[in-house]
């Protein structure tokens, strides 16, 4: 790509949103706002339970609390924009606001992906080195979580820096319900060659998804083999949970790979995949990673409710 003048004539972007009938958009609006409320309620319940109950002050639940926080923030970054797009045919977003949105979206999404890898590593150590597990994770727990957030920040900052080096000459329409790198890069720079930038973006985003996804599949395969060799009652409980987690991971990463690990061209499935990736996955994660856990599902929530009722009785 030849050096370009970085001045931009684009001051705002127009999100094309959805081209369905008003009734369909109203139906989708109702569905998505319910999903968003479920996402917030489920993840806030998990966060509150882990923070207030000392039984869950362990490395595994520490990582789960971080995942719950990323689910809340990721959904809160995108769902309001989706709901707004369903209420209007076209939504205008200022240039700086669009850039800021993409930064936080990829920051949180990158941290979430790294946390999934860290969580799998935590389970791997717990199974293969049970005697040294507490000692290892006591030392590494905070560092691994901090590294995940740092990785998300570096991933996002790199992409935004590459975008800001380009001139935006128009058109200023994005065929999506929110600002994202593929649409901004390919849809607003029709008069320059963006091949090198696209290659760097795919390497930064798509390659990251592929590498983490492969590592997660290897990790869970090893865990499944280990579980399969055990002849215990716990085997029957661990196996369905592990399979459910693999399915959730597959939905997350296959959606991300479809969006970011290919040339930035427009496909009909882009919007549907973006909805899965940004709205539906955050509500799926609490059910798979946390609420399937018997301890998380029953005892702490009951203790939390009992504590609230007990405290309120003194008022």
C-alpha angles and dihedrals in degrees: 000000000000120000111271137198104259095212112118131211093191111095098168142012128230114219109211091203116177130345099203130119119280093252093053091048091050090050091050091046091056093046095048095047089053090050090049092050090048090050093052095042095047096046095042089052090051093047093048092048094050094046097046100040115070091201087076098049092112133113094257094055091040089061091044090053089053090050091050090052092051090050091054095046096041091051091045091052094054112022097066089053090049091050091048090051090054091055095053136034094226130023123195118217122187115240095245092047090052092051091047091050092052091048095055093040093055093037092057094037092051092048090048092053092049091048090054089055091047091049091052089049089051091054090046092055091045091055101039100035105028095156094051095035099098093046094047096046094043087062098038104034101091093035092054092049092047090048090053092054091045090051091052091049093050092047093051097040091052093053094046091048090054091049094050091055091065129084115239108215101159173229092168099201122115118198095217141073094250139025113273136163100252094051095042093047099044102028100052105036104062096142099057136057109256098174096113093046091048090051091052091047093050090048092049099042111017096039090049090055093047095048094047092044092052091047090050092050091050091048094049091045090056090047091050091051090050092049091047091058092055120090100199139115090250089062091070091052097044097047099062091043091051093048091048090052091050090052092050092048091049092053091049099047099036088054091048093047091050091054103039109021098067139060110292100255128140117258130178091239094055096095094044091049091048090054091052091047099045106028113020101040094060091057091045096053098065091053093048104038103030118012093051086062107097094215092048093044099048124013105039096042090049090048090049093050091045090051092051092048092047093049092047091052089065092057 
